[in-house]
């Protein structure tokens, strides 16, 4: 009986995985620009295409590609997720897992922060104040897939905390 109850509670858990698609977008754009620049800068002689590799702009674009690819690999390997249950929240990565239950959480606030260079004008920040921790845990929902469900799940957790 108790095992069935735990299974039904586990089914209500929501798992949110970190988004990594913007890294792929940057890598694709930088690679396209690199190819276009290399083709335009290169010369066609006797039916062969000569590409300039030691050009400073080519080197700069290669640095941009590598500086986008390395964080992609690191974040892909870390595999960060947030699991929100009925009375707890779990911050999980490949290396560690931290679970905060309602008894550990002091307050949850969902705020909108105005930024000048954000496509929608504002973005949300969720702050979870936890006991035995000086600074709150900050969650940027836009960094996770299905951000609206994440905000709703945290809102339900906040309502349960206020009761």
C-alpha positions as CSV (number, residue, x, y, z in Angstrom):
1,X,0.0,0.0,0.0
2,X,2.8,2.4,1.0
3,X,4.7,1.6,-2.2
4,X,1.7,2.4,-4.4
5,X,1.3,5.7,-2.6
6,X,5.0,6.6,-3.3
7,X,4.7,5.7,-6.9
8,X,1.7,8.0,-7.4
9,X,3.6,10.8,-5.7
10,X,6.6,10.1,-7.9
11,X,4.5,10.4,-11.0
12,X,3.6,13.9,-10.0
13,X,7.2,15.0,-10.1
14,X,8.2,17.3,-12.9
15,X,11.7,17.2,-14.3
16,X,13.1,20.2,-16.1
17,X,16.3,19.8,-18.1
18,X,18.7,22.7,-18.9
19,X,18.5,24.2,-22.4
20,X,21.6,24.0,-24.5
21,X,20.2,25.0,-27.8
22,X,21.6,28.5,-27.8
23,X,25.2,27.1,-27.9
24,X,24.3,25.2,-31.1
25,X,22.9,28.4,-32.6
26,X,26.0,30.4,-31.8
27,X,28.3,27.6,-33.2
28,X,26.2,27.4,-36.4
29,X,26.2,31.1,-37.0
30,X,30.0,31.5,-36.3
31,X,30.7,28.5,-38.6
32,X,28.6,29.9,-41.4
33,X,30.3,33.3,-41.1
34,X,33.7,31.6,-41.1
35,X,32.8,29.6,-44.3
36,X,31.5,32.6,-46.1
37,X,34.5,34.8,-45.1
38,X,36.9,32.0,-46.1
39,X,35.3,31.5,-49.5
40,X,35.2,35.3,-50.2
41,X,38.7,35.8,-49.0
42,X,40.1,32.7,-50.7
43,X,41.1,32.6,-54.3
44,X,40.1,30.3,-57.1
45,X,43.1,29.4,-59.3
46,X,43.2,26.5,-61.8
47,X,40.0,25.0,-60.6
48,X,41.0,24.8,-56.9
49,X,39.8,26.9,-54.0
50,X,42.6,28.3,-51.8
51,X,41.4,29.1,-48.3
52,X,43.3,31.6,-46.1
53,X,43.8,30.1,-42.7
54,X,46.2,32.5,-41.1
55,X,44.0,35.5,-41.5
56,X,43.3,37.3,-38.2
57,X,39.5,37.3,-38.8
58,X,39.6,33.5,-39.5
59,X,41.5,32.9,-36.2
60,X,39.1,35.2,-34.3
61,X,36.1,33.3,-35.7
62,X,37.8,29.9,-34.8
63,X,38.3,31.3,-31.2
64,X,34.6,32.2,-31.1
65,X,33.6,28.7,-32.3
66,X,35.8,27.0,-29.7
67,X,34.6,29.4,-26.9
68,X,31.0,28.3,-27.7
69,X,31.8,24.6,-28.1
70,X,33.7,24.1,-24.8
71,X,30.9,25.4,-22.6
72,X,28.5,23.3,-24.6
73,X,30.5,20.2,-23.8
74,X,30.9,21.1,-20.1
75,X,27.2,21.8,-19.7
76,X,26.2,18.7,-21.7
77,X,28.4,16.6,-19.4
78,X,27.0,18.2,-16.2
79,X,23.5,17.4,-17.3
80,X,21.7,19.8,-14.9
81,X,18.1,19.2,-14.0
82,X,15.5,20.5,-11.6
83,X,12.9,18.1,-10.2
84,X,9.9,19.7,-8.5
85,X,7.7,17.5,-6.4
86,X,4.7,18.2,-4.2
87,X,6.7,19.1,-1.2
88,X,10.3,19.4,-2.3
89,X,12.7,20.6,-5.0
90,X,15.8,18.8,-6.2
91,X,18.7,20.4,-8.0
92,X,20.5,17.6,-9.7
93,X,23.6,17.3,-11.9
94,X,25.8,14.4,-12.9
95,X,28.0,15.0,-9.9
96,X,25.7,15.8,-7.1
97,X,22.1,16.1,-6.0
98,X,20.7,18.6,-3.5
99,X,17.1,18.1,-2.1
100,X,15.2,20.9,-0.3
101,X,12.0,19.9,1.3
102,X,9.3,22.4,2.5
103,X,10.7,22.3,6.0
104,X,14.1,23.6,4.6
105,X,12.7,26.3,2.5
106,X,12.1,29.7,4.1
107,X,10.6,31.6,1.2
108,X,10.1,31.5,-2.6
109,X,9.9,34.6,-4.7
110,X,9.2,34.9,-8.4
111,X,10.3,38.2,-9.8
112,X,10.5,39.9,-13.2
113,X,13.8,41.6,-13.9
114,X,13.9,44.3,-16.6
115,X,16.8,44.1,-19.0
116,X,17.6,46.3,-21.9
117,X,18.8,43.6,-24.3
118,X,16.3,40.9,-23.7
119,X,13.9,40.0,-26.5
120,X,10.7,40.3,-24.4
121,X,11.9,43.2,-22.2
122,X,11.7,41.2,-18.9
123,X,12.7,37.8,-17.7
124,X,11.9,35.9,-14.6
125,X,14.1,35.0,-11.7
126,X,13.0,32.6,-9.0
127,X,14.7,32.9,-5.6
128,X,14.5,30.1,-3.1
129,X,15.6,31.1,0.3
130,X,16.8,28.0,2.2
131,X,17.8,27.5,5.8
132,X,21.6,27.0,6.5
133,X,22.3,29.0,3.3
134,X,23.3,32.6,3.3
135,X,22.3,33.5,-0.2
136,X,19.1,32.3,-2.0
137,X,19.2,29.7,-4.7
138,X,18.5,31.5,-8.0
139,X,16.8,29.8,-10.8
140,X,16.4,31.4,-14.3
141,X,13.4,29.5,-15.8
142,X,14.4,30.6,-19.3
143,X,17.5,28.4,-19.0
144,X,15.3,25.3,-18.8
145,X,13.0,23.6,-21.2
146,X,9.3,24.2,-20.6
147,X,9.9,27.3,-18.5
148,X,6.2,28.1,-18.0
149,X,5.6,24.7,-16.4
150,X,8.6,25.3,-14.2
151,X,7.2,28.6,-13.0
152,X,3.8,27.0,-12.4
153,X,5.4,24.1,-10.4
154,X,7.4,26.5,-8.3
155,X,4.2,28.5,-7.8
156,X,2.4,25.4,-6.5
157,X,5.3,24.7,-4.2
158,X,5.1,28.3,-3.0
159,X,1.4,27.9,-2.2
160,X,2.1,24.7,-0.3
161,X,4.8,26.6,1.6
162,X,2.4,29.5,2.6
163,X,-0.2,27.0,3.9
